[in-house]
Amino acid sequence: MNTQDTSVLPEIMSYDLQVKVWADEVPIQVEGDLKVRNPDSIPLKRLTLHLHPELAVTSILNQDSKLIEYETEVASHDWSYSKALSSHTLILPEPIASGDTQVLHLSYEGSFSPSSLRSPSDFMRIDREGAYLRGLGYSLWFPVTVQDGYDLASHFRIQLDVPSEWEGVAFGDRERVVQSGQRNISWWRTLSKFKLLQAQLIASPLDISEGSNLSVFALPENSTSSSRLIEFGDRLLHFFNSNYGSNAKASRAYIVETCPYGCIASGNVIGLSTEVIQSVGSGDIDFETYDLIAHELVHGFVTPLIDRNAPGAALLLEGFPSYFHVPAVTDALGSSYYEWFFRRAWLSYQDGTRLQTQDSKNMAIPIDKPLLEIRIDEIPHYKDRFLLSDRVPILLNRLRQIVGAPAFFEACKEFFLFASTHHVTIADFFNTLEVHSQKDLSGFCARWFSSTELLPDHWTQLSLND
């Protein structure tokens, strides 16, 4: 099937969706508008939208309320937890001219059944325990024009309608909540473009606890955990706001208790599994748990808009969140955490994690290579290995010591605020550091980016002091 007339894929600029979760015969029903733009030089006559294969489209209308005909096929696809996607090819009654936009109105409904075809996680499901859905690349509860993409983003407005005994959590700002009969309805809106990869949706029987900058959604029996998470989280968020600028996606952060494998950053919404939540409540919390919580929280502050094909794009997207929580946790817990963090990185290097050729599922892992050469589509293979998860923190920590903490954090704040609304490269980051520190960093960059090895002095410079 020829699913697209254009060589440049159309862009969904905004989603305005009303999502109802029922947890019965038809667990989810969605109705709403998509604003589609044609970036190509020729008119767009056909448009393909991809959805989770258990979701059935009931109607598609254009902005003049004309019914749009479409063809549907289901195909296998690795970016879905069910290993499949349904593709709906629309024949537009009125083509979208080059550079123009058109609003489409869609209705669809269906189920999400747990699948372990790609992962042991049961996160992608709706049942009587709750709704646990992730976005592009996992469980497509909203339509997309592409089948994968780490850096794609859109504006979202979501009305989330769930059973009255549940709380619903989307992403962005939670603008208001209304109890209507047996339903609990909340409205969510993103302040800027939100990554489709992170557009998750959770609903279950949760209680809400409020802090200064953080809300926690947790099961009623875990209320002790909520108060401790708020105390720790509010301190981290104060550090992030002071040193990296405000979260561009929302004015508030949310932690929500999820099922196993649910420790996931979704912009300003952080999923933590029940196991992690309960360890916080019991007081049996170690550095690794603190590190996990902080790492997930920092994503919304230090994940810039990027050019996916530029050198260092993977470093910015996945490597930066592996370090920028460390100064904040050190500020909260002291030097013992700091020493633990970098000792773990050193052990990872010594143990040869970076030299592994297969992951835990016996899937091939690309060979070691310099950081700037890692592509966006290779992030799943590299993000939990030494190069992105440990080498980048060592690099950035050494950089902080070379330029000095004041210049480092001033430059970071300027860079991350700019990068929240403009596409940037790793060169932009180093240029900003050079301006604030008045230091030439070209030699540093040449050493760090031309090799996968660690130089002898790297491990003698891991003290907390500058």
Secondary structure by P-SEA (a helix, b strand, c coil): cccccccbbbbccccbbbbbbccccccbbbbbcccccccccccccbbbbbcccccccccccccccccccbbbbbbbbccccccbbbbbbbbccccccccbbbbbbbbbbbbbcccccccccccccccccbbbbbcccccccccccccccccccbbbbbbccccccbbbbbccccccccccccbbbbbbbbccccccccccccccbbbbbbcccccccccccaaaaaaaaaaaaaaaaaaaaacccccccccbbbbbbbccccccccccbbbbcaaaaaaaaaccccaaaaaaaaaaaaccccccccccccccccccccccccccaaaaaaaaccaaaaaaaaaaaaaaaaacccccccccccccccccccccccccccccccccccccccaaaaaaaaaaaaacaaaaaaaaaaaaaaaccccccaaaaaaaaaaaacccaaaaaaaacccccccccccccccccc
